[in-house]
Amino acid sequence: MSPRSRKLRDKFEWPEVVGKHGSAAEEVIRSENEELYTETIEPGIAIRPDFQVKRVRILLDEEGRVKETPRIG
C-alpha cells in the first residue's frame, strides 16, 4: 500500500466537502475509501444513534448541501 493510499484509508472525516452538494460529497468520500458506504440524511429525518465502522453519514441542509463535517460512524 502506498503512503498516500494508507493516509486516505486512515482518514475518518471530510471537512472539505461542507457546502458541496450531497452527491459530490459522496463521490469524494467513496473515491478516497471504497470500503466505506455513505448514508445521506435530509433535513427532518431521524438518525439512529448507532455506530458503524464503514458508514459515513452526510447531513444535508434544505438546499441539498452538506451542512456538517461527514465522519465515519
C-alpha positions in Angstrom: 0.0 0.0 0.0 1.4 3.4 -1.0 1.8 6.1 1.7 -0.9 8.2 0.0 -3.5 5.3 -0.1 -2.6 4.4 3.6 -3.3 8.1 4.5 -6.6 8.1 2.8 -7.7 4.8 4.5 -6.8 6.3 7.9 -9.0 9.3 7.2 -12.2 9.5 9.3 -13.7 12.9 8.5 -14.2 15.1 5.4 -14.4 18.8 6.3 -13.5 19.8 2.7 -17.0 18.7 1.5 -19.0 21.0 3.7 -21.1 23.3 1.5 -20.9 20.9 -1.5 -23.9 19.1 -3.0 -24.6 15.8 -1.3 -23.8 13.7 -4.4 -20.5 15.4 -4.9 -19.6 14.7 -1.2 -20.5 11.0 -1.7 -18.2 10.9 -4.7 -15.2 12.4 -2.8 -15.7 10.0 0.1 -16.1 6.9 -2.0 -13.1 7.8 -4.2 -10.9 8.1 -1.1 -12.0 4.9 0.5 -14.1 2.4 -1.5 -14.7 0.2 1.6 -17.0 2.9 3.1 -20.6 3.4 2.4 -22.4 6.7 2.7 -25.8 7.5 4.2 -27.3 10.8 3.1 -29.6 12.4 5.7 -32.1 15.0 4.6 -33.5 17.7 7.0 -36.1 16.3 9.4 -35.0 12.7 9.1 -34.4 10.9 12.4 -30.9 9.4 13.0 -30.4 6.2 14.9 -27.6 6.7 17.5 -25.6 3.6 16.4 -22.0 3.4 15.2 -20.9 1.6 12.0 -17.2 1.5 11.2 -17.8 1.5 7.5 -20.5 4.2 7.3 -20.2 7.9 6.7 -23.3 10.0 7.3 -23.8 13.1 5.2 -26.1 15.6 6.8 -27.8 17.9 4.2 -29.4 21.3 4.5 -32.6 22.4 2.8 -30.7 23.1 -0.4 -29.1 19.6 -0.6 -25.7 20.8 0.5 -23.5 19.3 3.3 -24.1 21.2 6.5 -21.7 19.4 8.9 -18.4 17.6 8.5 -19.1 14.0 7.5 -17.5 11.4 9.8 -17.1 7.7 10.0 -19.7 6.2 12.4 
